[in-house]
Amino acid sequence: MGLKYNQLRCLVKRGVEVLVCPWDYDFPALAGKDYDGLFVSNGPGDPAMMEQAVEHIKSAMVENRTPIFGICLGHQLLARAAGANTLKMKFGNRGHNIPCTNMLTGKCHITSQNHGFAVDEKSLPASCEVTHRSLFDQSLQGFRRKDRPVLCFQGHPEASPGPQDISTLFDQFVQFMADRHGC
C-alpha cells in the first residue's frame, strides 16, 4: 500500500523474512506457496477506492491460512474487508505523542498518527473486538478478530520519533505466526 523502511526493519528484527508485493498483488492466489503471515502496510489514499485490495484481504481472512496485521491504511482496509465502513475525518489525526487507550489492558500508549480517514466503529461486525481508542477524539484506533489471528492499528507502531509504546504489536503478530505454524 506504501511501505516505510522501518516497517521492514521491525519485522526483520523479529526474525521475519519479508516478500514485498505491490498493493494489488493477488496473494490469495498463492495457494501452492507457503507464507506465514500477511502484513498490510500504510499508504496514502481513500480506503473506499481500493476495492481490489479489500477483496484480496477479504479472501485471505476467509481462507484463514495465516495471521494478518495491518497498520494505518492497512487497518482501514482490514476493517473494510471485515465488513466495516470508513469515513473521511474533518481534520485527521496527524503528529506524534498522540495518546491511545488499550481497551484490553486499560493502559495508555503514546503513538504516532498520520491519517485522514477512520474506521466507523458502529459498522464494525460483532466478530471484531476494539483494542485501541484515541484519547483525543475517541476514534477507533485498533481492533482484532475474535475468531482468527487478525489484528490492526490505525497509527504507526514502527515510528520512532519518541516513545515506542505500541511497537509490541509487531511482537504479537510474530507470535501469531509462530503459534499458527508451530515455530
Secondary structure in CASP SS format (residue, H / E / C, confidence):
PFRMAT SS
TARGET T0000
AUTHOR 0000-0000-0000
METHOD secondary structure of the structure
MODEL  1
M C 1.00
G C 1.00
L C 1.00
K C 1.00
Y H 1.00
N H 1.00
Q H 1.00
L H 1.00
R H 1.00
C H 1.00
L H 1.00
V H 1.00
K H 1.00
R C 1.00
G C 1.00
V C 1.00
E C 1.00
V C 1.00
L C 1.00
V C 1.00
C C 1.00
P C 1.00
W C 1.00
D C 1.00
Y C 1.00
D C 1.00
F H 1.00
P H 1.00
A H 1.00
L C 1.00
A C 1.00
G C 1.00
K C 1.00
D C 1.00
Y C 1.00
D C 1.00
G C 1.00
L E 1.00
F E 1.00
V E 1.00
S C 1.00
N C 1.00
G C 1.00
P C 1.00
G C 1.00
D C 1.00
P H 1.00
A H 1.00
M H 1.00
M C 1.00
E H 1.00
Q H 1.00
A H 1.00
V H 1.00
E H 1.00
H H 1.00
I H 1.00
K H 1.00
S H 1.00
A H 1.00
M H 1.00
V H 1.00
E H 1.00
N C 1.00
R C 1.00
T C 1.00
P C 1.00
I E 1.00
F E 1.00
G E 1.00
I E 1.00
C C 1.00
L H 1.00
G H 1.00
H H 1.00
Q H 1.00
L H 1.00
L H 1.00
A H 1.00
R H 1.00
A H 1.00
A H 1.00
G C 1.00
A C 1.00
N C 1.00
T E 1.00
L E 1.00
K E 1.00
M E 1.00
K E 1.00
F E 1.00
G E 1.00
N E 1.00
R E 1.00
G E 1.00
H E 1.00
N E 1.00
I E 1.00
P E 1.00
C E 1.00
T E 1.00
N E 1.00
M C 1.00
L C 1.00
T C 1.00
G C 1.00
K C 1.00
C E 1.00
H E 1.00
I E 1.00
T E 1.00
S E 1.00
Q E 1.00
N E 1.00
H E 1.00
G E 1.00
F E 1.00
A E 1.00
V E 1.00
D C 1.00
E H 1.00
K H 1.00
S H 1.00
L C 1.00
P C 1.00
A C 1.00
S C 1.00
C E 1.00
E E 1.00
V E 1.00
T E 1.00
H E 1.00
R E 1.00
S E 1.00
L C 1.00
F C 1.00
D C 1.00
Q C 1.00
S C 1.00
L E 1.00
Q E 1.00
G E 1.00
F E 1.00
R E 1.00
R E 1.00
K C 1.00
D C 1.00
R C 1.00
P C 1.00
V E 1.00
L E 1.00
C E 1.00
F E 1.00
Q C 1.00
G C 1.00
H C 1.00
P C 1.00
E C 1.00
A C 1.00
S C 1.00
P C 1.00
G C 1.00
P C 1.00
Q C 1.00
D H 1.00
I H 1.00
S H 1.00
T H 1.00
L H 1.00
F H 1.00
D H 1.00
Q H 1.00
F H 1.00
V H 1.00
Q H 1.00
F H 1.00
M H 1.00
A H 1.00
D H 1.00
R H 1.00
H H 1.00
G C 1.00
C C 1.00
END
